[in-house]
Amino acid sequence: MAGLPSRQVVNAVGGRVQARNVAPGHTLWALDGGRTVHTAVVRATAVKARDVVDVVTDRLTITVAPDQLLHSAQGGWIRAGDAMGAALMWTPARKLCRTRLTIRPGYELGYWVGATCADGTVGSNYVSLVVNDEGFASRYASSLSVTTGLPARLEPVTRPSGFLRRDVPGFRVRVVSSYLADLMRQYVGGDAHHLRQGFPRVVLRDLDTFNGFLDGYADGDGYRLKRWQARTVASANVPFLAELAVIIVARFTPVPQGKVSQLLITDQWGRRGTFVPERHPIHLVESGIAAVRAVLPRTANGAKPFTIYSFGLEPHPCFLVNGHSVRAAE
């Protein structure tokens, strides 16, 4: 027998709901691959039972029937009573209410990623760029809007100049979106700090996207040579530049002791025919892993048993319980 006791929280669209209050017509959250989707309740049933288990993960604790199927991170489903030591599919429940973006691939995606890697700031729930060049800021805002559909505009600001020892005028583009911030962290390997970010291989999906990346990165951390058809980009993040050098088949000699290194990007690099497209997720992968720390059986005290609720769902046969993916009744 599978199901949830009456007070166990289910992640419904619009907010959390206790299992006893879930009814046909409600819409629940589910995990489909790495993305969160909606699934509809078409039936709900209740039975009495004397046993449940508390499944304690490194995220939260959920209480379910011993035969309730949990989504294993290795694929397939396992009984809750047998889940000790397993890894389960999970997503942060507090982020289910945020707006999800449709990411458009192409040159603008590459430009936005490249410019953010060079000069952008990725906060917990925002992405921003503050620069002196109005043209650069305008191109960044345009590429961000085309890529995500979010409105982005320039704001005049002042910023301190260590060289001039006074504030100088500049321009800021700032978009508040935790989805976008998490997406950028996904692209660069989890840490968006300029000295620790990894190379965003998502820009290798096609040549148009990669050229956008080169333009955006060079606009932020590069300059064009006067007597040669080439650009130079600079960074103290040596692994980042080294990976880029391999992709464009360029020589790269890092400067030792953590100083700023430079990489020359000739305008003719594409004619070598060495570019190899790769496929990486352009949308945010919302699924994670929750490790099971303990499975604690509980038996109803006295004569009052637990009421166990189970649901039929369409089109997806699973739903989220405190962010953990579980399977609905057949």
SULRA-V736402 format. One record per residue. N is the residue number from 0. RES is the residue in one letter. PSI is psi in whole degrees, -180 to 180 (999 if undefined). OMEGA is omega in degrees with one decimal (999 if undefined). Layout:
BEGIN
N;RES;PSI;OMEGA  N;RES;PSI;OMEGA
END
This chain:
BEGIN
0;M;128;-179.6  1;A;155;177.4  2;G;-173;-176.2  3;L;144;173.3  4;P;163;-167.2  5;S;-36;-174.1  6;R;-2;179.9  7;Q;133;-176.6  8;V;135;174.5  9;V;142;180.0  10;N;98;178.5  11;A;154;174.8  12;V;122;-176.0  13;G;-10;177.3  14;G;175;-178.8  15;R;144;-180.0  16;V;138;174.2  17;Q;149;-175.0  18;A;-36;-177.9  19;R;-17;-178.4  20;N;1;177.4  21;V;130;-176.2  22;A;162;175.3  23;P;137;-175.9  24;G;-22;176.3  25;H;151;176.4  26;T;128;-177.9  27;L;160;173.9  28;W;146;177.3  29;A;162;173.3  30;L;125;175.7  31;D;103;-171.0  32;G;-123;179.5  33;G;8;-176.0  34;R;151;177.0  35;T;138;-177.6  36;V;173;177.6  37;H;146;172.2  38;T;144;-171.8  39;A;142;176.2  40;V;122;179.3  41;V;-18;175.1  42;R;155;177.6  43;A;133;179.7  44;T;158;-179.7  45;A;138;176.6  46;V;165;178.0  47;K;145;178.7  48;A;156;-177.7  49;R;-10;-174.8  50;D;140;170.2  51;V;171;175.3  52;V;143;170.3  53;D;116;177.2  54;V;109;-176.2  55;V;115;177.1  56;T;175;178.2  57;D;6;175.6  58;R;-62;-177.9  59;L;-177;175.5  60;T;135;174.5  61;I;147;179.2  62;T;123;-175.2  63;V;171;173.5  64;A;150;-178.4  65;P;-30;-178.7  66;D;3;178.5  67;Q;132;-179.3  68;L;130;178.0  69;L;146;-175.5  70;H;113;-180.0  71;S;141;177.9  72;A;-19;178.1  73;Q;0;-177.3  74;G;146;-179.7  75;G;-171;-174.3  76;W;146;179.4  77;I;150;176.9  78;R;142;179.0  79;A;-37;-179.7  80;G;-19;-178.6  81;D;16;-168.7  82;A;0;-178.2  83;M;126;178.6  84;G;-3;-177.8  85;A;166;173.1  86;A;127;-174.5  87;L;153;173.6  88;M;137;-172.3  89;W;154;172.9  90;T;148;-179.0  91;P;115;-176.7  92;A;-31;-177.6  93;R;-14;179.9  94;K;4;-177.7  95;L;-26;-175.1  96;C;-8;-174.6  97;R;160;179.7  98;T;129;177.2  99;R;141;-174.6  100;L;148;170.4  101;T;115;-175.1  102;I;127;-179.6  103;R;120;-179.8  104;P;163;177.3  105;G;-168;-176.5  106;Y;-44;-176.1  107;E;-38;175.7  108;L;-48;179.4  109;G;-42;-178.8  110;Y;-45;-179.2  111;W;-43;179.4  112;V;-45;-179.1  113;G;-45;179.9  114;A;-37;178.3  115;T;-41;177.0  116;C;-36;-176.4  117;A;-52;-169.2  118;D;-1;-174.6  119;G;169;174.8  120;T;131;178.8  121;V;110;178.4  122;G;-169;-179.5  123;S;-32;-178.7  124;N;26;179.0  125;Y;161;172.6  126;V;134;-177.4  127;S;162;176.0  128;L;128;177.0  129;V;116;-176.5  130;V;167;177.4  131;N;-27;-173.8  132;D;114;-179.2  133;E;-38;179.0  134;G;-42;178.1  135;F;-47;179.5  136;A;-38;179.6  137;S;-42;178.1  138;R;-38;178.4  139;Y;-47;-179.6  140;A;-42;-179.3  141;S;-44;-178.9  142;S;-37;178.8  143;L;-44;-179.0  144;S;-43;179.5  145;V;-39;-176.9  146;T;-41;-170.5  147;T;-20;-173.5  148;G;-2;179.8  149;L;144;175.8  150;P;136;178.4  151;A;133;-178.7  152;R;161;-179.8  153;L;140;174.7  154;E;126;174.8  155;P;132;178.6  156;V;171;170.3  157;T;148;-179.8  158;R;145;-177.7  159;P;143;175.7  160;S;117;177.9  161;G;-31;-179.1  162;F;-46;-178.9  163;L;-17;-179.0  164;R;41;175.3  165;R;166;176.7  166;D;140;178.4  167;V;151;-179.8  168;P;149;178.2  169;G;-170;-176.9  170;F;141;-179.4  171;R;139;169.7  172;V;119;-177.1  173;R;126;179.2  174;V;124;179.4  175;V;116;178.4  176;S;111;178.0  177;S;-30;177.1  178;Y;-46;-178.5  179;L;-40;178.6  180;A;-44;177.5  181;D;-36;179.3  182;L;-43;179.7  183;M;-39;176.7  184;R;-37;176.7  185;Q;-43;-178.1  186;Y;-38;-174.1  187;V;16;172.2  188;G;12;174.4  189;G;-35;-178.7  190;D;116;-175.2  191;A;6;176.1  192;H;138;-172.9  193;H;-30;-178.4  194;L;-10;-177.3  195;R;-9;-177.1  196;Q;143;174.6  197;G;166;179.3  198;F;130;-176.6  199;P;89;-174.3  200;R;-6;174.3  201;V;-26;-178.1  202;V;-3;179.9  203;L;12;-178.2  204;R;-31;174.6  205;D;168;-175.5  206;L;-34;179.5  207;D;-45;179.1  208;T;-41;-179.0  209;F;-39;176.1  210;N;-37;174.5  211;G;-42;177.7  212;F;-47;-179.8  213;L;-42;179.9  214;D;-44;-179.5  215;G;-41;-179.2  216;Y;-40;179.7  217;A;-34;176.1  218;D;-31;-178.8  219;G;-48;-173.7  220;D;33;-179.0  221;G;-180;176.0  222;Y;155;-179.7  223;R;137;177.1  224;L;144;-175.1  225;K;-36;-172.6  226;R;14;-177.6  227;W;145;179.0  228;Q;78;-175.7  229;A;163;175.0  230;R;154;174.5  231;T;131;174.5  232;V;150;-175.0  233;A;144;177.9  234;S;151;172.2  235;A;-3;177.9  236;N;87;-173.8  237;V;-45;179.5  238;P;-35;179.2  239;F;-52;-179.5  240;L;-35;-179.8  241;A;-39;178.8  242;E;-40;176.5  243;L;-40;-179.9  244;A;-39;178.7  245;V;-40;-176.8  246;I;-41;-177.9  247;I;5;179.8  248;V;61;179.9  249;A;151;174.7  250;R;141;179.9  251;F;122;177.4  252;T;105;-177.5  253;P;150;174.0  254;V;132;-175.9  255;P;170;172.8  256;Q;34;171.9  257;G;16;179.0  258;K;171;-177.8  259;V;128;177.0  260;S;161;-178.7  261;Q;149;177.5  262;L;129;178.9  263;L;128;178.7  264;I;104;179.4  265;T;148;179.2  266;D;-16;-176.4  267;Q;6;-172.7  268;W;-36;-176.7  269;G;-22;-179.1  270;R;-12;178.6  271;R;-18;178.2  272;G;27;-176.1  273;T;-5;-177.1  274;F;130;179.4  275;V;113;-179.2  276;P;148;177.2  277;E;154;178.4  278;R;121;175.9  279;H;153;-178.5  280;P;129;174.8  281;I;-19;175.4  282;H;160;-176.3  283;L;129;172.4  284;V;110;-172.6  285;E;-8;-178.0  286;S;146;175.4  287;G;-165;-176.8  288;I;135;173.7  289;A;120;-178.8  290;A;132;-179.6  291;V;120;-179.7  292;R;-29;-178.7  293;A;152;171.8  294;V;112;-171.7  295;L;110;179.4  296;P;147;174.7  297;R;137;179.3  298;T;139;-179.2  299;A;132;179.2  300;N;143;177.0  301;G;-147;-174.9  302;A;-7;-175.0  303;K;112;-179.5  304;P;172;173.0  305;F;149;168.8  306;T;120;-175.8  307;I;125;-178.6  308;Y;136;175.3  309;S;158;-171.6  310;F;150;167.5  311;G;135;-172.5  312;L;152;173.4  313;E;140;2.9  314;P;-12;-177.0  315;H;133;-174.9  316;P;16;179.9  317;C;167;178.7  318;F;173;-173.8  319;L;134;175.5  320;V;110;-173.0  321;N;40;178.5  322;G;-11;179.7  323;H;136;-178.3  324;S;124;178.7  325;V;161;-176.8  326;R;138;177.2  327;A;166;178.9  328;A;146;178.7  329;E;999;999
END
